[in-house]
Amino acid sequence: MRRFSHTTVLPVDAARVWEALQDPTTWEAIGGVDRITDVRRDREGRLMGYRFSSTIGRVSYAGVANTVRAEPGRLMEVEVASRDLDGSILIRLEPGEEDTKMSVTVQLRPKGLMAAMAFPAISAAVGRGLPANVEEFASRIVG
């Protein structure tokens, strides 16, 4: 398993960040997600999951994301599963007086022999791209 993290500060309150996390298009910026479909929400409108396609190292992966933890204004964790990889995206929010610190942690693990052989290149691409992806994610939230 590999784990990567990046933290940024957004000049908006945590409620605005939380609201943006409920918009599936916001998630397209994390981890090279190219497309999101089949969005699921609970009765209150909170994001519960979606299907996605993602390109990592010139290989396209189709998968499913499911929200497994959600504490409004504090954290949201989404588990992701594809044919070759499993993992999670954990977003922690720390509200400040005039801003919000957002920490994003991505964990990945390969499934199967072929995925394990390609995993060093895949995980390196995710690790290199995470800081820019998180900053893009943050810019979508700020608008």
NUSE-970744 format. One record per residue: residue number from 1; residue in one letter; z, x, y of N, C-alpha, C in turn. Coordinates in steps of 0.2 Angstrom, whole numbers, plus 5000, padded with zeros to 4 digits. Layout:
vexse / mivo / n_z / n_x / n_y / ca_z / ca_x / ca_y / c_z / c_x / c_y
NUM / A / Z / X / Y / Z / X / Y / Z / X / Y
...
***
This chain:
vexse / mivo / n_z / n_x / n_y / ca_z / ca_x / ca_y / c_z / c_x / c_y
1 / M / 5000 / 5004 / 4994 / 5000 / 5000 / 5000 / 5000 / 5004 / 5006
2 / R / 4996 / 5002 / 5011 / 4996 / 5006 / 5018 / 4999 / 5001 / 5023
3 / R / 5002 / 5004 / 5028 / 5005 / 5000 / 5034 / 5003 / 5003 / 5040
4 / F / 5001 / 4999 / 5045 / 4999 / 5002 / 5051 / 5002 / 4997 / 5057
5 / S / 5004 / 5000 / 5062 / 5007 / 4996 / 5068 / 5004 / 4998 / 5074
6 / H / 5004 / 4994 / 5079 / 5003 / 4995 / 5086 / 5007 / 4990 / 5090
7 / T / 5009 / 4993 / 5096 / 5013 / 4988 / 5101 / 5010 / 4989 / 5108
8 / T / 5010 / 4983 / 5111 / 5007 / 4983 / 5118 / 5012 / 4978 / 5122
9 / V / 5011 / 4978 / 5128 / 5015 / 4974 / 5133 / 5010 / 4969 / 5136
10 / L / 5011 / 4963 / 5136 / 5007 / 4958 / 5139 / 5010 / 4955 / 5146
11 / P / 5007 / 4954 / 5151 / 5010 / 4952 / 5157 / 5011 / 4944 / 5158
12 / V / 5013 / 4941 / 5152 / 5013 / 4934 / 5152 / 5020 / 4933 / 5147
13 / D / 5022 / 4926 / 5148 / 5028 / 4925 / 5144 / 5027 / 4924 / 5137
14 / A / 5032 / 4924 / 5133 / 5031 / 4923 / 5125 / 5028 / 4916 / 5123
15 / A / 5030 / 4911 / 5127 / 5027 / 4905 / 5126 / 5019 / 4905 / 5126
16 / R / 5017 / 4908 / 5131 / 5009 / 4908 / 5131 / 5006 / 4912 / 5126
17 / V / 5010 / 4918 / 5124 / 5007 / 4922 / 5118 / 5008 / 4917 / 5112
18 / W / 5013 / 4914 / 5111 / 5014 / 4910 / 5105 / 5008 / 4904 / 5104
19 / E / 5007 / 4901 / 5110 / 5002 / 4896 / 5110 / 4995 / 4899 / 5108
20 / A / 4994 / 4905 / 5111 / 4987 / 4909 / 5109 / 4987 / 4910 / 5101
21 / L / 4993 / 4912 / 5098 / 4993 / 4913 / 5091 / 4991 / 4907 / 5087
22 / Q / 4992 / 4901 / 5090 / 4990 / 4895 / 5086 / 4983 / 4894 / 5087
23 / D / 4979 / 4897 / 5091 / 4972 / 4897 / 5091 / 4968 / 4901 / 5086
24 / P / 4965 / 4899 / 5081 / 4962 / 4903 / 5076 / 4957 / 4908 / 5079
25 / T / 4953 / 4907 / 5085 / 4949 / 4912 / 5088 / 4952 / 4918 / 5090
26 / T / 4959 / 4917 / 5092 / 4962 / 4923 / 5094 / 4963 / 4928 / 5089
27 / W / 4963 / 4926 / 5082 / 4964 / 4930 / 5077 / 4958 / 4934 / 5075
28 / E / 4952 / 4932 / 5078 / 4946 / 4936 / 5076 / 4946 / 4943 / 5078
29 / A / 4951 / 4945 / 5083 / 4951 / 4952 / 5086 / 4955 / 4956 / 5081
30 / I / 4959 / 4954 / 5077 / 4963 / 4958 / 5073 / 4959 / 4960 / 5066
31 / G / 4959 / 4966 / 5064 / 4957 / 4968 / 5058 / 4949 / 4967 / 5057
32 / G / 4945 / 4967 / 5062 / 4938 / 4966 / 5062 / 4936 / 4960 / 5059
33 / V / 4940 / 4954 / 5060 / 4938 / 4948 / 5058 / 4931 / 4946 / 5061
34 / D / 4926 / 4944 / 5058 / 4920 / 4942 / 5061 / 4919 / 4934 / 5062
35 / R / 4922 / 4931 / 5057 / 4921 / 4923 / 5057 / 4927 / 4920 / 5054
36 / I / 4929 / 4914 / 5057 / 4935 / 4910 / 5054 / 4932 / 4903 / 5053
37 / T / 4934 / 4900 / 5047 / 4932 / 4893 / 5046 / 4938 / 4890 / 5042
38 / D / 4937 / 4884 / 5041 / 4941 / 4880 / 5037 / 4949 / 4880 / 5040
39 / V / 4950 / 4879 / 5046 / 4956 / 4880 / 5049 / 4961 / 4874 / 5047
40 / R / 4967 / 4876 / 5045 / 4972 / 4871 / 5043 / 4978 / 4871 / 5048
41 / R / 4980 / 4866 / 5050 / 4986 / 4865 / 5054 / 4991 / 4860 / 5051
42 / D / 4998 / 4861 / 5054 / 5003 / 4856 / 5051 / 5002 / 4850 / 5056
43 / R / 5007 / 4846 / 5055 / 5007 / 4840 / 5060 / 5008 / 4841 / 5067
44 / E / 5012 / 4846 / 5068 / 5014 / 4848 / 5075 / 5008 / 4852 / 5078
45 / G / 5003 / 4854 / 5074 / 4997 / 4858 / 5077 / 4998 / 4865 / 5076
46 / R / 5003 / 4867 / 5073 / 5004 / 4875 / 5072 / 4998 / 4877 / 5066
47 / L / 4996 / 4883 / 5067 / 4991 / 4886 / 5063 / 4994 / 4888 / 5056
48 / M / 4991 / 4885 / 5051 / 4994 / 4886 / 5044 / 4990 / 4890 / 5040
49 / G / 4983 / 4891 / 5042 / 4979 / 4895 / 5038 / 4972 / 4894 / 5040
50 / Y / 4967 / 4898 / 5037 / 4960 / 4898 / 5038 / 4957 / 4903 / 5033
51 / R / 4950 / 4902 / 5032 / 4946 / 4906 / 5029 / 4943 / 4911 / 5034
52 / F / 4941 / 4917 / 5031 / 4938 / 4922 / 5036 / 4933 / 4926 / 5032
53 / S / 4929 / 4930 / 5036 / 4925 / 4935 / 5034 / 4926 / 4941 / 5038
54 / S / 4927 / 4947 / 5035 / 4929 / 4953 / 5039 / 4925 / 4959 / 5037
55 / T / 4923 / 4963 / 5041 / 4919 / 4969 / 5040 / 4923 / 4975 / 5041
56 / I / 4924 / 4979 / 5035 / 4928 / 4985 / 5036 / 4924 / 4991 / 5032
57 / G / 4922 / 4996 / 5036 / 4918 / 5001 / 5034 / 4912 / 4999 / 5031
58 / R / 4908 / 4995 / 5035 / 4902 / 4992 / 5033 / 4902 / 4988 / 5027
59 / V / 4907 / 4986 / 5024 / 4908 / 4981 / 5019 / 4911 / 4975 / 5021
60 / S / 4908 / 4969 / 5019 / 4910 / 4962 / 5021 / 4915 / 4960 / 5016
61 / Y / 4920 / 4957 / 5018 / 4925 / 4954 / 5014 / 4926 / 4947 / 5016
62 / A / 4926 / 4942 / 5011 / 4928 / 4935 / 5012 / 4935 / 4934 / 5010
63 / G / 4939 / 4930 / 5014 / 4946 / 4929 / 5011 / 4949 / 4923 / 5014
64 / V / 4955 / 4923 / 5013 / 4960 / 4917 / 5015 / 4966 / 4920 / 5018
65 / A / 4968 / 4917 / 5024 / 4974 / 4919 / 5027 / 4979 / 4913 / 5027
66 / N / 4985 / 4914 / 5026 / 4990 / 4908 / 5026 / 4996 / 4910 / 5030
67 / T / 4998 / 4906 / 5034 / 5004 / 4908 / 5038 / 5010 / 4907 / 5033
68 / V / 5014 / 4912 / 5033 / 5020 / 4912 / 5028 / 5027 / 4912 / 5032
69 / R / 5027 / 4914 / 5038 / 5033 / 4914 / 5042 / 5031 / 4912 / 5049
70 / A / 5034 / 4908 / 5053 / 5033 / 4907 / 5060 / 5039 / 4905 / 5063
71 / E / 5041 / 4908 / 5068 / 5047 / 4907 / 5073 / 5044 / 4907 / 5080
72 / P / 5043 / 4900 / 5082 / 5040 / 4900 / 5089 / 5043 / 4904 / 5094
73 / G / 5038 / 4908 / 5097 / 5040 / 4913 / 5103 / 5043 / 4919 / 5100
74 / R / 5044 / 4920 / 5094 / 5047 / 4926 / 5091 / 5043 / 4930 / 5086
75 / L / 5040 / 4927 / 5081 / 5036 / 4930 / 5076 / 5031 / 4925 / 5072
76 / M / 5026 / 4928 / 5069 / 5022 / 4925 / 5065 / 5019 / 4930 / 5060
77 / E / 5019 / 4928 / 5054 / 5017 / 4932 / 5048 / 5011 / 4928 / 5044
78 / V / 5006 / 4931 / 5043 / 5000 / 4928 / 5040 / 4999 / 4933 / 5034
79 / E / 4998 / 4930 / 5028 / 4996 / 4934 / 5022 / 4989 / 4933 / 5021
80 / V / 4985 / 4938 / 5019 / 4978 / 4938 / 5019 / 4977 / 4940 / 5011
81 / A / 4971 / 4937 / 5009 / 4969 / 4938 / 5002 / 4962 / 4938 / 5002
82 / S / 4959 / 4943 / 4998 / 4952 / 4943 / 4997 / 4951 / 4946 / 4990
83 / R / 4945 / 4946 / 4988 / 4943 / 4948 / 4981 / 4946 / 4955 / 4980
84 / D / 4945 / 4960 / 4985 / 4947 / 4967 / 4983 / 4954 / 4969 / 4987
85 / L / 4956 / 4965 / 4992 / 4962 / 4967 / 4996 / 4967 / 4961 / 4997
86 / D / 4973 / 4963 / 4997 / 4979 / 4958 / 4999 / 4982 / 4962 / 5004
87 / G / 4986 / 4958 / 5008 / 4990 / 4961 / 5014 / 4993 / 4956 / 5018
88 / S / 4995 / 4958 / 5024 / 4998 / 4954 / 5029 / 4997 / 4956 / 5036
89 / I / 4998 / 4952 / 5040 / 4998 / 4953 / 5048 / 5005 / 4950 / 5050
90 / L / 5009 / 4954 / 5053 / 5015 / 4952 / 5056 / 5015 / 4953 / 5063
91 / I / 5016 / 4948 / 5067 / 5017 / 4949 / 5074 / 5024 / 4947 / 5077
92 / R / 5027 / 4952 / 5080 / 5033 / 4951 / 5083 / 5033 / 4951 / 5090
93 / L / 5036 / 4946 / 5093 / 5036 / 4946 / 5101 / 5043 / 4947 / 5103
94 / E / 5044 / 4951 / 5109 / 5050 / 4952 / 5112 / 5049 / 4950 / 5119
95 / P / 5052 / 4944 / 5121 / 5051 / 4942 / 5128 / 5055 / 4946 / 5133
96 / G / 5052 / 4948 / 5138 / 5055 / 4951 / 5144 / 5056 / 4946 / 5150
97 / E / 5058 / 4949 / 5155 / 5059 / 4944 / 5161 / 5052 / 4942 / 5164
98 / E / 5047 / 4947 / 5164 / 5040 / 4945 / 5167 / 5035 / 4947 / 5162
99 / D / 5036 / 4949 / 5156 / 5031 / 4951 / 5151 / 5033 / 4950 / 5144
100 / T / 5029 / 4951 / 5139 / 5031 / 4950 / 5132 / 5028 / 4957 / 5128
101 / K / 5033 / 4960 / 5125 / 5031 / 4965 / 5120 / 5029 / 4962 / 5114
102 / M / 5023 / 4964 / 5112 / 5020 / 4962 / 5105 / 5018 / 4968 / 5101
103 / S / 5022 / 4967 / 5095 / 5021 / 4972 / 5090 / 5017 / 4969 / 5084
104 / V / 5011 / 4972 / 5082 / 5007 / 4970 / 5076 / 5007 / 4975 / 5071
105 / T / 5009 / 4973 / 5065 / 5009 / 4977 / 5059 / 5005 / 4974 / 5054
106 / V / 5000 / 4978 / 5051 / 4996 / 4976 / 5046 / 4997 / 4980 / 5040
107 / Q / 4998 / 4977 / 5034 / 4999 / 4980 / 5028 / 4993 / 4978 / 5023
108 / L / 4991 / 4983 / 5019 / 4985 / 4982 / 5015 / 4986 / 4985 / 5008
109 / R / 4984 / 4982 / 5003 / 4985 / 4985 / 4996 / 4978 / 4983 / 4992
110 / P / 4976 / 4987 / 4988 / 4970 / 4986 / 4984 / 4971 / 4982 / 4978
111 / K / 4966 / 4978 / 4976 / 4966 / 4974 / 4970 / 4961 / 4977 / 4965
112 / G / 4962 / 4980 / 4960 / 4957 / 4982 / 4955 / 4955 / 4989 / 4956
113 / L / 4952 / 4992 / 4951 / 4950 / 4999 / 4951 / 4945 / 5001 / 4956
114 / M / 4940 / 4997 / 4957 / 4935 / 4998 / 4962 / 4938 / 4998 / 4969
115 / A / 4942 / 4993 / 4970 / 4945 / 4993 / 4977 / 4949 / 4999 / 4978
116 / A / 4953 / 5001 / 4973 / 4958 / 5007 / 4973 / 4954 / 5013 / 4975
117 / M / 4948 / 5014 / 4972 / 4944 / 5020 / 4974 / 4941 / 5020 / 4981
118 / A / 4940 / 5014 / 4984 / 4937 / 5014 / 4990 / 4943 / 5013 / 4995
119 / F / 4949 / 5012 / 4993 / 4954 / 5010 / 4998 / 4956 / 5016 / 5003
120 / P / 4956 / 5022 / 5001 / 4957 / 5027 / 5006 / 4952 / 5027 / 5012
121 / A / 4946 / 5025 / 5011 / 4941 / 5024 / 5017 / 4942 / 5018 / 5021
122 / I / 4944 / 5013 / 5017 / 4945 / 5006 / 5020 / 4951 / 5006 / 5024
123 / S / 4957 / 5009 / 5021 / 4963 / 5009 / 5025 / 4962 / 5014 / 5031
124 / A / 4959 / 5019 / 5031 / 4958 / 5024 / 5036 / 4954 / 5020 / 5042
125 / A / 4949 / 5016 / 5040 / 4945 / 5012 / 5045 / 4950 / 5007 / 5049
126 / V / 4954 / 5004 / 5045 / 4959 / 4999 / 5048 / 4964 / 5003 / 5052
127 / G / 4966 / 5008 / 5050 / 4971 / 5012 / 5054 / 4968 / 5014 / 5061
128 / R / 4962 / 5017 / 5060 / 4959 / 5019 / 5066 / 4957 / 5014 / 5071
129 / G / 4956 / 5008 / 5069 / 4953 / 5003 / 5073 / 4959 / 4998 / 5075
130 / L / 4965 / 4999 / 5072 / 4970 / 4994 / 5074 / 4972 / 4994 / 5082
131 / P / 4974 / 5000 / 5085 / 4975 / 5000 / 5092 / 4970 / 4996 / 5096
132 / A / 4964 / 4998 / 5095 / 4959 / 4994 / 5099 / 4959 / 4987 / 5098
133 / N / 4959 / 4985 / 5092 / 4959 / 4978 / 5090 / 4965 / 4974 / 5093
134 / V / 4971 / 4977 / 5093 / 4977 / 4974 / 5096 / 4976 / 4973 / 5103
135 / E / 4974 / 4978 / 5106 / 4972 / 4978 / 5114 / 4967 / 4972 / 5115
136 / E / 4962 / 4972 / 5111 / 4957 / 4966 / 5112 / 4961 / 4960 / 5111
137 / F / 4965 / 4959 / 5106 / 4969 / 4953 / 5104 / 4973 / 4951 / 5110
138 / A / 4976 / 4956 / 5113 / 4980 / 4955 / 5119 / 4976 / 4953 / 5125
139 / S / 4970 / 4956 / 5126 / 4966 / 4954 / 5131 / 4964 / 4946 / 5131
140 / R / 4963 / 4944 / 5125 / 4961 / 4937 / 5123 / 4967 / 4932 / 5125
141 / I / 4973 / 4935 / 5124 / 4978 / 4930 / 5126 / 4979 / 4930 / 5133
142 / V / 4979 / 4936 / 5137 / 4980 / 4936 / 5144 / 4974 / 4932 / 5148
143 / G / 4968 / 4933 / 5145 / 4962 / 4929 / 5148 / 4959 / 4933 / 5153
***
